[in-house]
Amino acid sequence: MKLQTMLIHAGDVQPRFAGAVTLPIFQSSTFEYEGQRKYEDVKYIRLNNTPNHVAVGKVLAAIEGAEAAVVTGSGMAAISSTLLALLKAGDHLLAQQGLYGGSHTFITDHLPDLGVSFDFINAAEPESWRAKLKSNTKAVLVETISNPLLQVLDHRRMVDFARAHGLVSIIDNTLASPINFRPPAFGYDLSVHSCTKYLNGHSDIVAGAVIGKAELVERVNRKAVHLGGCLDPHACFLLERGIKTLALRVRQHNENGQKMAEVLESHPKVARVIYPGLPSHPDHAIARELLDGFGGLLSFELKGAASAQRLIEHLRIPVHAPSLGGVESLITLPARTSHAGLDPQERRRLGISDGLIRLAIGIEAAEDLIEDMAQALGFA
Ligand SMILES: *Cc1c(COP(=O)(O)O)cnc(C)c1O
């Protein structure tokens, strides 16, 4: 089956419950014994194994081309459970510089308490990765497309590097979604997602997923069920419903992102636009080779006296709010939101200026978004 068909049918349960075309919500914390012997086989919401969990997990594994998948209570539950399942005291982790703020802070603030050490690697300089390896390095965590600078590393090279040194390779595939990138095809062992974003797509739930090799997914789930970051069945249902339109939505995010990036790049008040679909992006060539689309996230800076704050105040369509991946356009200043927790010097070193604007473009009509941007830039 093609991806678009799997989005809609991979979670189908036969026979259908009472003939219902859509899987109902099993809002039951516990289920009658059916002779299970092992704790993990008992059906209970926290064990991530009710019919709603199983169905959405099947869809996620199918669309990424992976052996298995489990959903979690948030993207951070997926990431923290994965790292805690794979690393123990005395181990060392390599992670990409400029990771999502929550992942970055989890690594720097919490892993050392557990005796796990780490080093950050510069994704743009593969020759430098080896020097960061230690004899106790066990895993590497990267992102398909970083945020807000939209860096795309050479993922084939990363997987080769991980394999050559016996590291478990973990990729946060949130920004690309399985429509634009499928990690197992490139050899990644595990992918993690914030399903809060494109997978659900409607800014109305928080959810996460861990997808990949069955043995590793099971290991992560054993940790996740004890940390307690499970997903509620109602959220499983909403997530599965959102996923059905993923291909249509992401196609529109990709188109709108490209159009807006091109318009902004030629605007006299705009100093620079960061979007992997633009030839001016340093990773454009690798992004074109590895991704099926450049996504809906773009960042830009205004020239001299123009004010990002004034621009945001005059926009009528995009909402000034954090997050991304929903049907509606959202706009933020990363220095004040996603990366506010980093110290200003570190932020500048990563290339995130105080005036950097991040637009998470929605699936509204590109013409309306572009017209709105043009009028707001007039006031900036
Ligand atoms: C939002 C996000 C997360 C965290 O997800 P939550 O669902 O908010 O816990 C992790 N990684 C990336 C890339 C994200 O954008």
PDBQT file of the ligand as one rigid body, heavy atoms in Angstrom, charges set to zero:
ROOT
HETATM    1  C1  LIG A 401       7.552  20.254  20.255  1.00  0.00    +0.000 C 
HETATM    2  C2  LIG A 401       8.752  19.435  20.043  1.00  0.00    +0.000 A 
HETATM    3  C3  LIG A 401       9.149  18.486  20.979  1.00  0.00    +0.000 A 
HETATM    4  C4  LIG A 401       8.422  18.289  22.303  1.00  0.00    +0.000 C 
HETATM    5  O1  LIG A 401       7.150  17.808  22.103  1.00  0.00    +0.000 OA
HETATM    6  P1  LIG A 401       5.944  17.955  23.185  1.00  0.00    +0.000 P 
HETATM    7  O2  LIG A 401       4.839  17.232  22.510  1.00  0.00    +0.000 OA
HETATM    8  O3  LIG A 401       5.703  19.415  23.370  1.00  0.00    +0.000 OA
HETATM    9  O4  LIG A 401       6.407  17.313  24.441  1.00  0.00    +0.000 OA
HETATM   10  C5  LIG A 401      10.259  17.714  20.699  1.00  0.00    +0.000 A 
HETATM   11  N1  LIG A 401      10.965  17.871  19.555  1.00  0.00    +0.000 NA
HETATM   12  C6  LIG A 401      10.613  18.787  18.632  1.00  0.00    +0.000 A 
HETATM   13  C7  LIG A 401      11.428  18.912  17.393  1.00  0.00    +0.000 C 
HETATM   14  C8  LIG A 401       9.506  19.602  18.838  1.00  0.00    +0.000 A 
HETATM   15  O5  LIG A 401       9.175  20.516  17.921  1.00  0.00    +0.000 OA
ENDROOT
TORSDOF 0
